[in-house]
């Protein structure tokens, strides 16, 4: 079975693009990733497009064919993926699967989203879900985890806020991030409350944006000189237990275990991590789920600087969802782009020196107190 | 006001005294209860056994949502998970406004129906809300 490599990558800076549509955002990222790879549109044998909200917001469907046609890619299999916040990383996973199966030697993965429109409203799990009718908006589901983590482990509000401060400092070094001005612990804690104990600066912003990757087989990678390879790619769901454990995320632990087994390494081998910090508590839970620290010690981990640039294992050097922004369909692709660029030594001012192994983690959707989808992709040189 | 919104009617039954029972099912592997009710047993794929559960338990986690409330719910409003006595179920729910200020993990609560907010059709409706047992009339 061939080993999938990263041949090209690109991220369109996340932010607000009132005059652009989803197709133009996606096509710009796709064109840039193809140019980065040195490949031509005619070389692409498989396409995957990720988007989560265009159907609901604009009545659009099967936009992937439109995006790829804009960059001259047609007459090949094209898939459209909606998998909540993991739409983009699921698209990466599917492209890896196709290349490993020998269905294609070059795959183009594009994630794009346009969210900064008046009709967005609060994101939930769907208007027919019982929990939605009872007021479960996404910030509340994470706030409930934060409350339980504080109750069980004594995690403090200042430790939650430290995640937002760290990620904003990282974003200051990332020209593609949405919010780059530093914030203080006091500012994070004093921001308007969204759902106790999470203030506005502890909740990721909506954004427009796009990201793209060109994935290739080992044979094509040798020809191009591409050195970053996919060491593991895992996609799984929650287990939807009747008594969800909110202070420990079993789905994270299970997905991470599978990914480490595939890659033949462990959390101590990671040089850089991107994770799904939709809310500050999420990043603490992911430290613990990924094995970066023991259960319950996420607060101390971030407070001690281990997750900061220059720390033991920098987490979210891009600024994460909290500061880079979270255009849902683009996020999972952008996380892999970020890791790839660190491993290629192309991450600019936020470069993790000597990074050779990195992990991108994403999760999306709520069901019965668990996530609907979790992905982990490990890259190494 | 006619009662629960249709999306909730398959999950709860309102008794004459406005107490609410959970419409659960013995549908999990090893005969575990599931809520909301599932139609099929996960282990055997046979039809699941319907079970009605008295909704009394202890608060597991709670939060107060201060962002603009959906469905005409009051702002702020409180939600959380409750461990239902003797069932292994941990269920999500709204908390009664009068109980919200004094919530804490372990607090005893029961489920009652109250007129709260609107449904997907915009009409006023009943919703099940947990209230502190000490607050019960």
Interface residues (C-beta under 8 A of the other chain):
Chain A: X121 X122 X124 X127 X128 X129 X130 X131 X132 X133 X134 X135 X136 X137 X139 X140 X143 X144 X145 X146 X147 X148 X151 X192 X193 X194 X195 X196 X197 X242 X243 X244 X246 X369
Chain B: X5 X7 X8 X11 X28 X32 X33 X34 X35 X36 X60 X61 X62 X63 X64 X65 X66 X67 X68 X69 X70 X71 X73 X77 X79 X80 X81 X83 X88 X89 X90 X92 X93 X94 X105 X119 X120 X127 X128
